[in-house]
């Protein structure tokens, strides 16, 4: 029976797994947003180096449609601003998920240690990770 976890510990473990999946999803979203942001910044820099009379096209679905320099510049600026906000939101979300994960992990450790060895202490206590 020692190999099986108490129901509360099993529940915490499942929450940890869910949080880990969430963290991976947020990290993937953040990486994608950062990549798009970098591409947009590069395009904006290239646009700044172009002559305003240059004929430009923008992608609309599967079509290329002629566009004006000012319109293209404004659209790219807005996209960069929007992506910067998105990346910042994802950074904050990633931090929150990490904190939740660490808190839950600590709760689970305390739950398992408390069930196995009482309220702490023990012969190996002074070299441990500490509780304060």
Number of C-alpha atoms within 10 A of each C-alpha: 4 6 5 8 13 12 9 12 17 13 13 17 16 12 16 19 13 13 18 15 12 16 19 14 13 17 16 13 15 20 14 13 19 18 13 15 20 15 13 19 17 12 16 20 13 10 18 12 9 11 9 13 8 11 10 14 14 12 10 8 7 6 9 11 11 12 14 14 19 11 10 17 17 12 13 18 16 13 17 20 14 12 19 16 13 17 18 14 13 20 15 12 17 19 13 13 18 16 12 15 19 14 13 17 16 13 14 19 14 17 17 16 13 12 13 11 10 12 11 15 11 9 7 8 10 9 7 8 7 9 7 3
